[in-house]
Amino acid sequence: MSKLTAAQRVKLARTPGRPGTLDFVQHLFTDVFVCKGDRLGREDPSIFGAVARFHGRPVTVLGHRKGRTFEENMKCNFGMPSPDGYRKAQRLMRQAEKFGRPIITFIDTPGAYPGLEAEAGGQGEAIASCLALMSGLTVPVIAVVIGEGGSGGALALAVGNRVIMLENAVYSVLSPEGFASILWKDAGRAEEAAGVMKLTAADLLKLGVADQVIPEPEEGAHTDPEVVYAAVDRAIVRHLSQLEKERDLAAQRYQKFRAMGAVREETEA
């Protein structure tokens, strides 16, 4: 892996030209049937949902959308989903469970939208329901962190049997700016915060949060995206093949997440 600092990787993870969910969908899947709406409120463009084929096999695809142009950024709320988006994701997860389709998610969000209207609409409940639902799914779930993975807004789509990260993706409880503001009362220390948060793919692989790190071109995934698409495709194929042999995917997922953060206490002889 390249010797970049955590702050440099955060910058790369946020690069506007970096491949997003729609790019991966276009290059990895066929027969994509886009599904919109949560059947309760409205359509939230910041979460993409579809039924598609992956190497000929039907799958459900979910992912965050930030948009490319300013108009798309505004439409997708810069990748910060509302409760409607998470309820749409739940609708498609239940559909995948009913028809036995594996679920593949792409994570790229600074976090769920924290606005007043989102809170009034039940943002916390919507995220919590996603976590609960994903925890009990009996179909394979593979989560791919392709950019930013911020807080519960990311975790709501990332309770997977496998968590794959691109080399310059980041995944943390909050942004470095938020961390620095809370801990040191100084958002200007965001670069320092990134260095202590253990949010890089390499850090999370060591901690057991990530199961695989996919290398990127030296200057980032956006400089040679075709190489990254091919590597992600191979990784999903491999992990999906392994998960199909598991007898109890819900139990495996439960054990995976229960093991995170475990501390071994040393006893004196």
SULJO-V578995 format. One line per field, one symbol per residue. burial: I if it has 24 or more other ideal C-beta (glycine too) atoms within 12 Angstrom, else O. Layout:
burial->???
//
This chain:
burial->OOOIOIIIIIOIIIIOOIIIIIIIIOIIIOOIOIIOOIOOOOIIIIIIIIIIOIOOIIIIIIIIIIIOOOOOOOOIIIIIIIIIIIIIIIIIIIIIIOOOIIIIIIIIIIIIIIOOOIOOIOIOOIIOIIIOIIIOIIIIIIIIIIIIIIIIIIIIIIIIIIIIIIIIIIIIIIIIIIIIOOOOOOOOOIOOIIOOIIIIIIIIIOOOIIIIIIIIOOOIIIOOIOIIIOIIIOIIIOIIOOIOOOOOIIOIIOOIIOOOOOOOOOOOO
//
